[in-house]
Amino acid sequence: MHRDRYIRSPKSHVLTVALMGLFLMSGFGVASSPGSKSDNSSLPKVEFDPNADPIRIAFISYANPQQVASDSEAVCRYLEPFVGVPVKGFVTMDYGSSVEAMRNEQADLAFVDPLAFMMAHEQIGVKPLVLEIYASGEPTYYSCIWVRKDSGIRELKDMKDKVISFADQVDMSGHLMPRDIFVREGLLPKDQLEGSFFKQVYFAGGDEQAIRAVYNGFVDAAGISQFAYLLLRPEEREEITVIARSIDSPSHLVMARKNLSDETCERISQALLSLDPKNPTEKMLLDRLYGVQGFAEAKMSDFADVAKIAARYGFIRKPEAFAKPSSESATQETEEDQQ
């Protein structure tokens, strides 16, 4: 699975860098501008017990693991005053490793993508805490079908007997969501990816590899994140275009192990939610998080639609666990009817 936010730098885990800067510039407290949504200098802090069992956070390595480990130290120090116990970070190479660490009670919190969260919730009962907010101002993103402008491909049906690349088999935005675009259009059976519609399918290993395969003419299209084009140089971006987009997905999130206390989860969530993009200092730091503008509260029902996609391809078995409350579903249906 691969991180999908490429507003600034494609492969480094910049959350740790952003919060490290916040720690260094504010001395554990963060001043908010008048009228801002929150002020974490006023959040209740608790007496610190250095001998208590630590809270352990799994950070994914997208660049140099040593650098990510170093950056994570400041994030942990930022959170400690709000939870009153030591906070320790460690680095994993992928989401699966983070889930296994939580399964073995070696991690209390982890930064993951929606698919990893849904699989972990079904397997070990993890809880969603906060979603990341992107440049759109919403805690959502989507996938696209990218082609070269000079390819002659204008519609999805033009991909018949063509070659497509995805990022990775176990990837929400780099496989399941773009694949579902073709299934929804009736062009691709849900249980057969290669041979029935596409001539050939490649899993390129990441969004950058997939988008460059399109740009260089090695494949006809790529089904990957909306942000993937930012991995190309500005002049290269002019050569590619989008012919279709997926439904929206919740953004990447912070999840907590099942038995982490509600009080601790609430304190962690509030510390992250209080980071305010209206504050110039915090905005500068949050901008370094691939365009992340802050955090939003996460609910199980946020994942209702993508859970159906994950279940369709066998990654989870009980999508109803993420179902929207009946009142929320009724409101959504009314809005869709009005449109």
N, C-alpha and C positions, 0 to 999 in steps of 0.2 A: 504494500500500500504506500501511497506517496502523498506528500503534502501538496495542497493545491493552491497555495497563495503565493503568487509570484509578482507582487507589485514592485518589489525592490530587488531582492536577491533570491534565486530559485532554490537553493539547497541548504541554507543555514537556518537553524532554529532561532529566530530573532526575538521570540518572546523573552527568552532569558536575557538577551542583550538589552532589550527595551526596559525591562524591569530593573536590570542592574544599573542602567543609567538613572532610573527613577530613584533608586536607593542612594546612589552616590550624590545626586543633586539635591535630594530633599532630606537626607538624614533620617530615614525611616518614616517621616511624616510627609504628607503631600498637601500642599496648599491649593485650594480650588478657587477659581474665580467667582465673583459674586453671581448668584443665580445659577450656578452649576448644579448638576443633578445630585452631587454628593460631595462630601469632603472627608477623606479617610483619616485626616488628622483628628476628626471628632468621633471616629468609630471607637467603640469601647475596646480598650486593651486590657489584658489580664496579667496578673503577676507571673513572671517567667520562672519556670522550674527547670534548671539545666540538667537535672538528674532524671527527669521524666522520660518515658519511652518516646522516641522521636516520631514525627510524621514523615513518611518517606514518599517522595515524588519521583515518578518515572518520566524522564525527558527523552525524546527521540533525537537521535543524532542525525543531522542532515549535512553536517560539515565535519570539521575536525572534532572528534569526540572529546579530546582534552580541552578544547575551547568551550564546547558546550558544557562540560563539567565545571569549568571555571565560572562560566556565566551563571550557571544554576545556583551557585553559592549565594549570589546577591538576591536572587528570587526568594531563596529560603530565609535569608535574614530579614527581608521585607515582610514576610508572612509571620515570623515568629512572635512579634508583639501582639498579634491578634489572636493567636491560639495558645500562647503561654507555655509552649514546649518546644524543644529543638525541632527544626525542620531540615531534613536531609534530602538532597537530590542525588540521583544517579542516572546514568545514560544507558539507554537501550538502542539497538540498531534498527528495530522495527516495531510496529504496533503489536504484533504477536508476542514479542518478548515482554512488552509492557503488560499485556493481559495475563501472561503466565506468571509474571512477578506478583500481580494482584491475586491470582488464584492461589499462589503459595504464601500469601500474606507477607510478601516482601515489599509491597508497594501499597500505599494508602490512596494516592492520587495519581492520575496519569493524563497526559495530553494526547488525545486520539482523534481519529476521524469517525464519522457516523457509523460506518460499517463495523469497525472494530468495537465501538461502544455497543451496538445492538447485539453482536455476537457475544460479547462479554456479559451483557445483561442477561441474556438467555442462559448462558452457561454458569455464571457465578453471581448473578444478582447485583451487579454494580449500579450506581446511581448517577444520573447526570446532574452536574452543578451549573456550569455556565457555558454559553456559546460565544464564539468570537464574532464580532461585528466587522463586516468588510466595508470597502469603499462605498458601496451602495447605501450604507446606513442601516442595512438589515443583517441579521445573523443567518444569512442564507447564501447559497451559490448554486450554479448549475453547470451542466456539461454541454459541449457543442460538438457538432460534426464539422471538422475543418477540411477544406480542400484548397488547392491552388486556384487562383482566379482564371488561369489559362487552361484549366483541365477540361473544360466543357461540361463539367458536372454542375448542374443547377438545382436539382431536386434529389431527394433520397432515392427515388426509383432509378435514377441514373447510376447508382452504385451497383446495380445488378452486374454480377460477374467481374466486379472490381476487387481491388486489394485494400483492406483497411487495417490500421494499427490501433491498438489500445495500449494503455500504460502497463497494466498488470491484471492478472486474473482476479486477484482478491483486492479490488479497488472500486470504491463506490463511484467516484467521479471519472475514473479512468477506465471503466469497463461497464459496470452494471447500468448506470444511468444512460450513457450513450447507446449501449446495446438495446436498452428498453425503448429508445426512440424508434428504432426499426420495427420492434415487436408491436408497438402501439399503432404503427402505420400498416400493419398486416403484411409487411415485407419479409419478416424473419420469424420462423417458429421459435417459441421460447426455449425449446429443448435442443436446438441444433444451431450452432453458430457458423460453421464452415461447410461449404458445399451446396447448401440449399439456395443461398442468395449471393453471398460473397464468393469470389473465386478463391481467396486466401485470406487468412487472418493472422496477424502478428501481434505478439505481446512484446512491446519494445523495451520494457523495463523502467519506464518513467515517462512523464509528460514531455520532457525536453526531447528525449529520443524520438517519441512519436510525432511531435510537431515538426521536428527537423526532417524526419522521413518524408513527410508531406512536402515540405519546402524543397527538398533535394530531389523529389520525384521518384523516390524509392517505393512509395505507396500512393494510392489514389486519395485516401482520406484518413483522418485520425479522429477517434472518438475519445475526447479528453476534456479537462476542465476549461471553463470559460477564461481562465487566467493564463492558459498555456502560451498564447501568442506573445505574452510579455517576455518569454524566454528567448525570443528572436530579437535581433537587432532592429531598430526602427525601420530601416530601409527594407528589411526582409518581411516585416509585417505587412507591407503594402502588397505582397504577392499572394497572400492567403485570405480566405473569407469563410464565413459560416453559412451553411445551408440549412441547419436545423439545430434546435436546442432542446434540452430535456426539461423535465419538471424541476422545480426548486428543491434543494436539499438543505436540511439544517447544516450549519457550518461545523467546523471542527470544535471540539469541546474539551472541558475538563470533567473527568469522571472520578468517582470515589468508590472505594470498596464497600461492600454491602454493610459491614458492621462498623464503619466509621461513624461516630456519634453525630446525631443531627446538629448538635451545638457546634461541633468542629466544622462540619460541612457548611453551616450557615456563616460562620466567621470567615472561612476561606472564601466563600462566594462573595460576601460583602466587601472583603478587601480587594477583590478583583473587579467587582462591579463599580467600585468607587473611583476607579481610574477614569478621568474625565477628559474627553477630547476637546471640550470648550476651554480648558485650561491650556495656555500656550505651551508650557513646559511639558505637560503630559501629552498634548497633541503631537509634539515633536517626537516624543519617545514612541507613542503608539503608531505613528506613521512608519516607523522602522519595522513594524511587524507585518510586512507584506501588505500594507494598506489597512491593517486592522484598526478600527476606530474605537474599540473598547470591548466590553463584554455585556451579554444579556442573560437573564435567567433562563435556564433550560428546563423544559417539561418533557415528560415521556411522550405526550401527544404530538410534540414537534416532529417526531420521527414516524408518524403514522403512515405517510405516503411512501417514504423510502423503505419502510419495513416491508411493505407489500412487494416492492421490487426485489429486495434481498431474499424474501421467501420464495419468489417466483423462480429464482435461480439456485435455491437450495442452501443459502448461507444461514438462514434462520428458519425455525420451524413454527413459531407462534407469533405471527405479526400482530395478532389481536392484543398482545401485551402492550402495544404502543398505540392502540386505538384512541381516537379522539373521543372525549365525552359526548354524549348524545346531543347536548345543547350546542356544543361547538360544531358538530357535524351538520346540524340543522341550519345553523347560521351560514356555514360555508355553502351549503346547497342552495340557500336562498340567494346569496350573492352571485353564484354561478348562473342561476336562472335569470337574474336581472341582467347579467351581461349578455 
